[in-house]
Amino acid sequence: MNTLTMRAGTCEYPVYIEKGLMQSIPERLKDMFPQSRIAIITDDNISALYAKNVTAACEAAGLRYDLLTVKPGEGAKSADVFARLLSKLAQRSYNRADVIVALGGGVVGDLAGFVAAVFLRGLRCVQIPTSLLAQIDSAVGGKTAINLPEGKNLVGAFHQPSAVFVDTALLQTLPEPDFADGMSELIKYALIRDADMFIQLEQSGTIHADSDILSSWITRCLSIKRDVVAADEKDMGERMLLNFGHTIGHGIERLCAAQKRPMTHGRAVAIGMAAITAASERMGLTKAGSVQRIAAVLQKMGLPHDISAYDKDEILKGILVDKKNVADKLNLVLILEPGQSYLHQIPGSDAKSFI
Ligand SMILES: NC(=O)c1ccc[n+]([C@@H]2O[C@H](COP(=O)([O-])OP(=O)(O)OC[C@H]3O[C@@H](n4cnc5c(N)ncnc54)[C@H](O)[C@@H]3O)[C@@H](O)[C@H]2O)c1
């Protein structure tokens, strides 16, 4: 088993990474929280696949638990669903000693994490991420949130988990488009901080959910996130590197949503990473040949990389309303070459030349 220790401010918590870890998690929870009740929050897809085994293992471990399910998808990160979960905990008299377990992808992790952050002013939370995106990224770092009709992740809190359990065997049931989306973020980690991992990606064949190399790559992504978050828990500086490809990616996501042909986040980020690198390479800010290497890896993983079919003025509009941009300055994350990233600030008026 790989174990990492995550640090954020004065808080420290373990991340365990192992194929097949799931079966032993209830026993480990019983050891960690012997007197507590456990509210397992999950979605209907995960519940259909895993609830039977998980609840049997909880019973065998002597855990007192409740299983609370929500509908799958981004719609679950709503004020209504959030309030309904809080009410359920109140009706079942959960108290400060009890624990929330988030069993699911990034949606469940963000939602259940936010429930844990605010119920009775904060319960402990354990994350059991089930999607590739959640395993390499969203389950660690302590960001929790729900959406408002006005925008994504507008209400939330920083609330670090007590522990994170990553079982890579769970990825074998993840639908292929969600797996490819997670691969896009995995490639992003290699590009911003891990030249060796990027070379492995270049040299590997197509990666599947049961590929042996995945556990080691997930561990490397989590180590990068650990280092970046430790340096910048509240997302004001270094952590912006994690947004590589996201500025243009968000613009594309908004444009596609407006045109009623939604594009997934991972695919939009894939195009964003290639597009920003094409621009920075043209401007001499990135080593020549980098964009060709990125496009080849994205293509191999079944991800798009070509921005030419999208209306650049419309993408720009989306970018300029992005909440991460301060005043008329645009903070961009660029790579020097695959494996090395840096922050670069430009005036908003120069944004068009970067698309
Ligand atoms: N907190 C953070 O730091 C952070 C970072 C990045 C993204 N996010 C958030 O993460 C969310 C996206 O997460 P996601 O991509 O995991 O989406 P998701 O949680 O919606 O999961 C994608 C789909 O896969 C299904 N699924 C998940 N694991 C499965 C498994 N093992 N087997 C079968 N089906 C499975 C889910 O039911 C869902 O239908 C967004 O809301 C985003 O804002 C948060």
The ligand as a Gaussian input file, in Angstrom:
#p B3LYP/6-31G(d) Opt

LIG

0 1
 N      -12.844000      19.819000      -4.529000
 C      -11.964000      19.907000      -5.499000
 O      -10.785000      20.214000      -5.280000
 C      -12.391000      19.594000      -6.896000
 C      -11.431000      19.499000      -7.913000
 C      -11.868000      19.161000      -9.193000
 C      -13.205000      18.936000      -9.450000
 N      -14.105000      19.029000      -8.430000
 C      -15.531000      18.757000      -8.674000
 O      -15.659000      17.383000      -9.021000
 C      -16.876000      17.214000      -9.757000
 C      -16.636000      16.257000     -10.896000
 O      -16.219000      15.022000     -10.377000
 P      -16.308000      13.670000     -11.219000
 O      -15.722000      13.905000     -12.542000
 O      -15.771000      12.592000     -10.363000
 O      -17.869000      13.537000     -11.480000
 P      -19.014000      12.683000     -10.737000
 O      -18.836000      12.671000      -9.292000
 O      -20.297000      13.200000     -11.289000
 O      -18.762000      11.229000     -11.298000
 C      -18.901000      10.985000     -12.688000
 C      -19.902000       9.852000     -12.957000
 O      -19.262000       8.626000     -12.671000
 C      -20.044000       7.868000     -11.767000
 N      -19.069000       7.105000     -10.990000
 C      -18.124000       7.596000     -10.141000
 N      -17.345000       6.600000      -9.712000
 C      -17.788000       5.466000     -10.286000
 C      -17.387000       4.108000     -10.243000
 N      -16.306000       3.711000      -9.546000
 N      -18.111000       3.199000     -10.946000
 C      -19.173000       3.588000     -11.700000
 N      -19.588000       4.848000     -11.794000
 C      -18.903000       5.785000     -11.100000
 C      -20.853000       8.850000     -10.993000
 O      -22.023000       8.242000     -10.485000
 C      -21.151000       9.884000     -12.077000
 O      -22.241000       9.463000     -12.849000
 C      -17.305000      18.602000     -10.189000
 O      -18.437000      18.971000      -9.454000
 C      -16.127000      19.495000      -9.832000
 O      -16.527000      20.800000      -9.483000
 C      -13.725000      19.344000      -7.175000

